[in-house]
Amino acid sequence: MGAEQLGLEGMPQRLYTCTPSRLNTWLDCPRRYRMTYLDRPMPPKGPRWAHNSVGSSVHNALAAWWRLPEPGRTPEAAGTLLVRGWLTDGFRDEAQSAEWRERAREMTERYVATLDPADEPLGVERTVATRTGRIAVSGRIDRLDARGTELVVVDYKTGRHVLTSDDARGSLALAIYAVAASRVLRRPCRRVELHHLPTGDVAVWEHTDESLQRHLRRAEGIAAEASAADDAYRRDLPRPRQGDGLPVDHTPHDDLFPRIRAPSAPGATSPATAPKAAKPPPAKTPGRRCRTQSRRVASRQASEAGRGCETRSRRPGPGGGLAWRWVRPSRPRSC
């Protein structure tokens, strides 16, 4: 007879440790979430995407620009830092990389020309953290400004999507950063800004205490779903003996971590507890499109983990017919 383990009443609930990126990954693609944060050994990552190289290069250049002495903070210095730290991964060839390097240089210099070199930010690439009764969350802010008695969270964006105040208002990451910065530095922080470098536009939202609390409750709800799936995965995953060299089969857990999940309605069942859904019929027209999102969105999601949201292609199936299969792109996407 096995001994029953007794629970300890009154013990505090285990906090779910996360970042805004981890929470958003669960929302975007639970399968990619599993491959990134749970599967061990971690599946091999694919090559970087060109648009990620552009974004990383610009972010690094802006961070380095603020670290220069004030007299050296000129637009030309920002362009030089961009060229010096340019990342070439993901581009089709050297010519395409050089073309986008020049675009990024002009974009960075144009943006820096609008900044006051003497207006020293309170933090650049600063890590902040906070906790609630359910989660312990941390993240890194691109720039944290001190304007008067209040703090302002600034996030750089280099993508094609034209930003609006709705993007700033609905950003879970920016809201978490605002709460964490306020608690760490003991100063009010309600204003969040998205700086879109390609257009120079700034999307602004002024949060209230109530709206920030709603974002925290939303983060706790996402964390509860992800934590339930994590526990089910770890409970059922076989533990191979050390040194046996046998790979771990993760496919029995695919129902808990579907490839792409549509936005859930309030009160919807989480993937960790939902019954297995019937497979949708194949699309009538072949093409390299993800099941519920466009190729552009799916490519952006897959770029973070290198795999997870593959595209579809018609390949010979049993009996010589054509059948749909999920396959990875044959070449990296370029800008």
Salt bridges, closest charged atoms under 4 A:
ASP39 OD1 - ARG34 NE 3.21
ASP39 OD1 - HIS250 ND1 3.32
ASP89 OD2 - ARG48 NE 3.83
ASP93 OD2 - ARG92 NE 3.56
GLU94 OE2 - ARG101 NH1 3.98
GLU99 OE2 - ARG103 NH2 2.79
GLU102 OE2 - ARG105 NH2 2.24
GLU109 OE2 - ARG105 NH1 3.01
GLU120 OE1 - ARG73 NH1 2.86
GLU125 OE1 - ARG140 NE 3.06
ASP142 OD2 - HIS59 NE2 3.19
ASP145 OD1 - ARG143 NE 2.95
ASP145 OD2 - ARG147 NH2 3.08
GLU150 OE2 - ARG190 NH1 3.60
ASP155 OD2 - LYS157 NZ 3.23
ASP166 OD1 - ARG169 NH2 3.40
ASP167 OD2 - HIS161 NE2 3.45
GLU193 OE2 - ARG147 NH1 2.70
GLU193 OE2 - ARG191 NE 2.66
GLU193 OE1 - HIS195 NE2 2.80
GLU206 OE1 - ARG191 NH1 3.64
ASP209 OD1 - ARG190 NE 3.37
GLU225 OE1 - ARG261 NH1 3.14
ASP230 OD2 - ARG22 NH2 3.35
ASP231 OD1 - ARG14 NH2 3.22
ASP236 OD1 - ARG235 NE 3.82
ASP254 OD1 - ARG31 NE 3.73
ASP254 OD1 - ARG34 NH1 2.81
GLU304 OE1 - ARG32 NH1 3.12
GLU310 OE1 - ARG259 NE 2.92
